[in-house]
């Protein structure tokens, strides 16, 4: 990792104007990593813009620096020297490339998703729990003090991506970093409280709607559920905050879980989840649809029908057992 850190540091030191961006509909890891890194760049006297045109989760309103995020870019004159993409998995999901694909400058990526088509200098560590964990190490590599605000942003990202330290991506190093962030002023109680803003009734409604549509294909080991656009509109915030695919993946019959949600008419967003003991690399499955992710959590966006998606994944599971198996 240190050699990639050196290349990243050199790219940053050469740049004067830097834009930071994460994936569409950003989560705590993407936003927390972006804001913490921006704080570090400001201390290096860099001119920075954090960019995200998406509506941001209400449960993350407490993140320090959230108000700095721009929904559109000002006229870029003089031009930007460097774009930093964080936690995006695949270029198709990176917001700045979606809205400003013509930007011509150097590129740097920090990501914990598996290597796919990420751009530029790549600092990619799929064994890390989160991109926030990578950014913590990088800021320390730069020898920039991590203060309370950045510590809160980074700990929020780690807590979210590890399922509050319950997921198998939680390592001893993850817990060590979390403890260091708490020593620097991050309050895990505040983070947990903010993440619980959705009422139990709202959670139950969204989970029930997903379970009502749940089906199990015994032959392939696929558990799946589909939420159409009309249903999504009724409980949009609830579906965004709940990790439905992970809940479906707890079914003992599931080799993998697939949660399909139509957030835009005619466009389906898919989340894939598995568990380590079930041996399926869902990132490789997502790549068949132009998506990506990491071994146990991946996703993609498609204009194919739900029937086409489900049938294709069933076939992939039945015919590609070796191709999609996890090799430690």
C-alpha positions as CSV (number, residue, x, y, z in Angstrom):
1,X,0.0,0.0,0.0
2,X,2.8,2.4,0.8
3,X,4.1,2.6,-2.8
4,X,0.6,3.6,-4.0
5,X,0.4,6.1,-1.1
6,X,3.6,7.7,-2.4
7,X,2.2,8.0,-5.9
8,X,-1.0,9.5,-4.5
9,X,0.9,11.9,-2.3
10,X,3.0,13.1,-5.3
11,X,-0.2,13.6,-7.4
12,X,-1.8,15.7,-4.6
13,X,1.3,17.8,-4.0
14,X,1.6,18.6,-7.7
15,X,-2.1,19.8,-7.8
16,X,-3.5,23.1,-6.8
17,X,-7.2,22.7,-7.5
18,X,-8.8,19.4,-6.6
19,X,-12.3,18.0,-6.9
20,X,-13.4,15.1,-4.8
21,X,-16.3,12.9,-5.7
22,X,-17.9,9.6,-4.6
23,X,-20.5,7.2,-5.9
24,X,-24.1,8.2,-6.7
25,X,-26.6,8.1,-3.8
26,X,-23.6,8.2,-1.5
27,X,-23.4,6.4,1.8
28,X,-21.6,7.1,5.1
29,X,-18.3,5.6,3.8
30,X,-18.3,7.6,0.6
31,X,-19.2,10.9,2.3
32,X,-17.2,10.4,5.4
33,X,-14.1,9.5,3.4
34,X,-14.5,12.4,1.1
35,X,-15.0,15.0,3.8
36,X,-12.1,13.7,5.9
37,X,-9.7,13.7,2.9
38,X,-10.9,17.2,2.0
39,X,-10.0,18.4,5.5
40,X,-6.5,17.0,5.1
41,X,-6.1,18.7,1.6
42,X,-7.2,22.0,3.1
43,X,-4.4,21.7,5.6
44,X,-2.0,21.3,2.6
45,X,-3.3,24.6,1.3
46,X,-5.1,23.0,-1.7
47,X,-8.2,24.6,-3.2
48,X,-10.8,21.9,-3.0
49,X,-14.4,21.1,-4.0
50,X,-16.4,18.1,-2.7
51,X,-19.0,17.3,-5.2
52,X,-22.3,15.3,-4.9
53,X,-25.5,16.3,-6.7
54,X,-27.4,13.4,-5.1
55,X,-29.8,13.9,-2.2
56,X,-27.8,13.1,0.9
57,X,-29.2,10.7,3.6
58,X,-30.9,12.6,6.3
59,X,-29.3,10.2,8.9
60,X,-25.9,11.7,8.0
61,X,-26.9,15.4,8.6
62,X,-24.6,15.4,11.6
63,X,-21.4,14.8,9.6
64,X,-19.1,17.8,10.1
65,X,-18.5,19.6,6.8
66,X,-21.5,18.2,5.0
67,X,-22.6,21.8,4.1
68,X,-19.4,22.2,2.0
69,X,-20.5,19.6,-0.5
70,X,-21.5,21.2,-3.8
71,X,-24.4,20.0,-5.9
72,X,-23.0,21.6,-9.0
73,X,-19.5,22.8,-10.0
74,X,-18.7,26.5,-10.5
75,X,-17.1,27.6,-13.8
76,X,-13.7,25.8,-13.7
77,X,-11.3,28.6,-14.6
78,X,-8.5,28.0,-14.2
79,X,-9.0,24.3,-14.8
80,X,-8.9,21.6,-12.2
81,X,-5.6,19.8,-11.7
82,X,-6.8,16.6,-10.1
83,X,-10.0,14.6,-9.5
84,X,-10.1,12.2,-6.6
85,X,-12.7,9.5,-6.7
86,X,-13.6,7.7,-3.5
87,X,-15.4,4.4,-2.8
88,X,-17.1,4.2,-6.2
89,X,-16.4,0.7,-7.4
90,X,-17.0,1.4,-11.1
91,X,-16.7,4.5,-13.2
92,X,-20.4,4.2,-14.1
93,X,-21.2,5.0,-10.5
94,X,-18.8,7.9,-10.0
95,X,-20.9,11.1,-9.9
96,X,-18.4,13.5,-11.4
97,X,-17.9,11.3,-14.4
98,X,-21.6,11.1,-14.9
99,X,-22.2,14.8,-14.8
100,X,-18.9,16.2,-16.1
101,X,-17.4,13.5,-18.2
102,X,-15.4,16.1,-20.3
103,X,-13.1,17.1,-17.4
104,X,-9.6,16.5,-18.5
105,X,-7.1,16.3,-15.7
106,X,-5.2,13.8,-13.6
107,X,-7.1,11.2,-11.6
108,X,-6.6,9.4,-8.3
109,X,-8.8,6.7,-6.8
110,X,-9.2,5.5,-3.2
111,X,-11.4,2.4,-2.9
112,X,-12.0,-0.8,-1.0
113,X,-14.0,-2.4,-3.8
114,X,-12.4,-4.9,-6.0
115,X,-10.3,-3.7,-8.9
116,X,-12.5,-3.1,-11.9
117,X,-12.4,0.0,-14.2
118,X,-11.4,2.6,-11.5
119,X,-9.4,5.4,-13.0
120,X,-5.9,7.0,-12.7
121,X,-3.6,6.2,-9.8
122,X,-5.3,3.5,-7.9
123,X,-5.1,3.0,-4.1
124,X,-7.3,0.0,-3.9
125,X,-7.4,-2.3,-0.8
126,X,-10.2,-4.8,-1.0
127,X,-9.1,-6.3,2.3
128,X,-9.9,-3.1,4.1
129,X,-13.3,-2.8,5.8
130,X,-14.1,0.5,4.1
131,X,-12.6,3.3,2.1
132,X,-12.6,5.3,5.4
133,X,-10.1,2.8,6.8
134,X,-7.8,3.5,3.8
135,X,-8.2,7.3,4.1
136,X,-7.3,7.0,7.8
137,X,-4.0,5.3,6.9
138,X,-3.3,7.7,4.1
139,X,-3.8,10.9,6.2
140,X,-1.4,9.4,8.8
141,X,1.0,8.7,5.9
142,X,0.8,12.4,5.0
143,X,1.6,13.1,8.7
144,X,-1.5,15.4,9.0
145,X,-3.2,15.3,12.4
146,X,-6.7,13.8,12.4
147,X,-8.9,16.1,14.5
148,X,-12.4,15.6,15.9
149,X,-14.3,16.5,12.7
150,X,-12.3,14.1,10.5
151,X,-12.4,11.4,13.1
152,X,-16.2,11.6,13.2
153,X,-16.4,11.3,9.4
154,X,-14.1,8.3,9.3
155,X,-15.6,6.4,12.2
156,X,-19.1,6.9,10.7
157,X,-17.8,5.3,7.4
158,X,-16.3,2.4,9.2
159,X,-19.3,1.7,11.4
160,X,-21.6,1.8,8.4
161,X,-19.6,-0.5,6.2
162,X,-18.9,-3.0,8.9
163,X,-22.5,-3.1,10.1
164,X,-21.4,-1.7,13.4
165,X,-18.5,-4.2,13.5
166,X,-20.8,-7.2,13.0
167,X,-19.8,-8.0,9.4
168,X,-16.9,-10.4,8.5
169,X,-14.9,-7.5,7.0
170,X,-14.2,-6.3,10.6
171,X,-10.6,-7.1,11.4
172,X,-8.4,-6.4,14.4
173,X,-6.9,-3.5,12.5
174,X,-10.4,-2.1,11.9
175,X,-11.1,-2.2,15.6
176,X,-7.7,-0.6,16.4
177,X,-8.4,2.2,14.0
178,X,-11.9,2.7,15.4
179,X,-10.4,3.0,18.9
180,X,-7.9,5.6,17.7
181,X,-10.6,7.7,16.1
182,X,-12.6,7.6,19.3
183,X,-9.5,8.8,21.2
184,X,-9.4,11.7,18.7
185,X,-12.9,12.8,19.6
186,X,-15.3,10.7,17.5
187,X,-18.3,9.7,19.5
188,X,-19.7,6.3,18.5
189,X,-22.8,6.9,20.6
190,X,-23.7,10.0,18.5
191,X,-23.2,8.0,15.3
192,X,-25.4,5.1,16.4
193,X,-28.1,7.5,17.5
194,X,-28.1,9.3,14.1
195,X,-28.3,6.0,12.2
196,X,-31.4,5.1,14.2
197,X,-33.5,8.0,13.1
198,X,-35.8,5.8,11.1
199,X,-38.6,4.6,13.5
200,X,-39.1,0.9,14.2
201,X,-42.5,1.1,12.5
202,X,-40.9,2.5,9.3
203,X,-38.2,-0.2,9.3
204,X,-40.8,-2.9,9.8
205,X,-42.9,-1.6,6.9
206,X,-39.9,-1.5,4.5
207,X,-38.7,-5.0,5.6
208,X,-42.2,-6.4,5.3
209,X,-42.6,-5.0,1.8
210,X,-39.3,-6.7,0.8
211,X,-40.2,-10.0,2.4
212,X,-43.7,-10.1,0.8
213,X,-41.9,-10.1,-2.6
214,X,-39.2,-12.5,-1.6
215,X,-38.6,-15.7,-3.6
216,X,-36.2,-18.5,-3.2
217,X,-34.7,-20.6,-6.1
218,X,-33.7,-23.8,-4.5
219,X,-31.7,-25.0,-7.5
220,X,-29.3,-22.1,-7.7
221,X,-29.4,-20.9,-4.1
222,X,-30.6,-17.4,-5.1
223,X,-32.9,-15.5,-2.7
224,X,-34.3,-12.4,-4.3
225,X,-36.9,-9.6,-3.9
226,X,-38.1,-6.8,-6.2
227,X,-39.5,-3.4,-5.2
228,X,-41.2,-1.5,-8.0
229,X,-41.1,2.3,-8.5
230,X,-44.5,2.9,-7.0
231,X,-43.6,1.1,-3.8
232,X,-40.2,2.8,-3.6
233,X,-41.8,6.2,-3.8
234,X,-43.9,5.4,-0.7
235,X,-40.9,4.6,1.5
236,X,-37.8,5.9,-0.4
237,X,-35.8,7.0,2.7
238,X,-36.5,3.7,4.5
239,X,-35.2,1.6,1.6
240,X,-32.1,3.7,1.2
241,X,-31.1,3.3,4.9
242,X,-31.9,-0.3,5.4
243,X,-29.5,-3.0,4.2
244,X,-32.3,-5.2,2.7
245,X,-30.0,-7.4,0.7
246,X,-28.0,-8.2,3.8
247,X,-31.2,-9.1,5.6
248,X,-32.3,-11.4,2.8
249,X,-28.8,-13.0,2.8
250,X,-29.4,-14.4,6.3
251,X,-31.8,-16.9,4.9
252,X,-30.2,-20.3,5.4
253,X,-31.1,-21.4,1.8
254,X,-29.2,-18.4,0.3
255,X,-25.9,-18.8,-1.5
256,X,-26.5,-15.2,-2.5
257,X,-29.2,-12.6,-1.9
258,X,-30.4,-10.2,-4.6
259,X,-32.4,-7.1,-3.9
260,X,-33.8,-5.3,-6.9
261,X,-35.3,-1.8,-6.6
262,X,-36.7,0.4,-9.3
263,X,-35.7,3.9,-8.1
264,X,-36.3,5.4,-11.6
265,X,-39.0,4.1,-14.0
266,X,-37.4,1.4,-16.2
267,X,-34.1,1.4,-14.4
268,X,-33.3,-1.2,-11.7
269,X,-30.6,-1.0,-9.1
270,X,-29.4,-4.3,-7.7
271,X,-27.6,-5.2,-4.5
272,X,-25.9,-8.5,-4.2
273,X,-24.8,-10.0,-0.8
274,X,-23.3,-13.2,0.3
275,X,-21.5,-14.6,3.3
276,X,-17.9,-16.0,3.4
277,X,-18.9,-19.5,4.3
278,X,-21.1,-19.7,1.2
279,X,-18.2,-19.3,-1.1
280,X,-19.7,-16.9,-3.8
281,X,-17.9,-13.8,-5.0
282,X,-20.8,-11.5,-5.9
283,X,-18.5,-8.8,-7.3
284,X,-17.7,-11.2,-10.3
285,X,-21.5,-11.7,-10.8
286,X,-22.1,-7.9,-10.7
287,X,-19.4,-7.5,-13.4
288,X,-21.6,-9.4,-15.8
289,X,-24.0,-6.5,-15.6
290,X,-21.4,-3.7,-15.8
291,X,-21.3,-3.3,-12.0
292,X,-18.8,-4.2,-9.3
293,X,-18.1,-4.2,-5.6
294,X,-16.2,-6.6,-3.3
295,X,-16.5,-10.3,-2.7
296,X,-19.4,-10.3,-0.3
297,X,-21.2,-7.1,-1.3
298,X,-21.7,-5.7,-4.8
299,X,-24.2,-4.0,-7.1
300,X,-25.1,-2.8,-10.5
301,X,-27.6,-0.7,-12.4
302,X,-29.5,-2.0,-15.5
303,X,-32.4,-1.3,-17.8
304,X,-33.0,-5.1,-18.2
305,X,-36.3,-6.4,-16.8
306,X,-36.3,-8.0,-13.3
307,X,-37.1,-11.3,-15.1
308,X,-34.1,-11.0,-17.3
309,X,-31.8,-10.2,-14.4
310,X,-33.0,-13.0,-12.2
311,X,-32.8,-15.6,-15.0
312,X,-29.3,-14.5,-16.0
313,X,-28.0,-14.8,-12.4
314,X,-29.6,-18.2,-11.9
315,X,-27.8,-19.4,-15.0
316,X,-24.5,-17.9,-13.8
317,X,-24.8,-19.6,-10.5
318,X,-25.6,-22.9,-12.0
319,X,-22.9,-22.9,-14.7
320,X,-20.1,-20.8,-13.2
321,X,-19.5,-22.3,-9.7
322,X,-15.7,-22.2,-10.1
323,X,-15.6,-18.8,-11.7
324,X,-17.6,-17.2,-8.9
325,X,-16.1,-19.1,-6.0
326,X,-14.1,-17.2,-3.3
327,X,-10.5,-18.1,-3.2
328,X,-8.8,-16.9,0.0
